[in-house]
């Protein structure tokens, strides 16, 4: 149980860091940086969902909303 907790905590930290990276890139207004951050964060979210760290639809929703915000940025 302790080892699973460590693994799950590491996964959730990785997810939060990835999402934060995209958020910061969006806030800075750099679309290429935001696209790169999204490209890095998406597989982390999907992998976490596959491993049971979060629900599949939650991960999909997060990716979709981030992609939508990046897409709406001005170039």
N, C-alpha and C positions, 0 to 999 in steps of 0.2 A: 504494500500500500504506500509506503514512504517513497519508494523509487518511482511509482506511477505518479505520485503527487509532484515529485521533482520534474518529471518529464512533462506533465501537463502544465505546470507553472512556466517552464521554459517555453513551451509552445505558445501559451497565452501572452507571454512577454514579447515573443517574436512577432506575434500578430499585432499587438499594440504598437510596437516600434515601427512596423511596416506601415500601418495606417497613419501613424503620426508623421512619418516621412512624407507621405502623400499630402497630408493636410498642410504641412509646412511649405511644401513646394507650391501648393495651390495658393497659400497665403502670400508667398513671395512673388507670385505672378509669372513665374517662369514655366511656360507650358512644356518645353522639352524636358525640363527637370521633373515636372509632375508626371509626364508620361513614363519616364524612366523609373520613377519611384513606384508608380502603379504597376508597371511590368514586373517589378521585383516583389511587390506586396501580394499580387494576385495568387501566385502559386503557393505562397505561405498560407494564405487564407484557405485555399482549396485543400491543401494537404492537412491542415489542422481539422477541417471538417471531415475529411476521409478517415482520420485517425480517431475521431470521436471527441475532439476537443471543443467543438461547437457544432451546432446543428447545421446541416447542409444548406438549408434555405437561408439561415442567418449569414453564412459566409457569402452566398450568392448575392444576397441583398446588399451587403457591405461593398462587394466588388462593383456591383451595378451602380450604386449611388456614387462611389468614388469616380468611376469611369464617366458618369454623367456630369459630375462637377468638373472633371478635367476637360471633357469635350466642350463644355460651355465656356471655357476660358478663351479670352481673345488671344490670338497669336502674336 
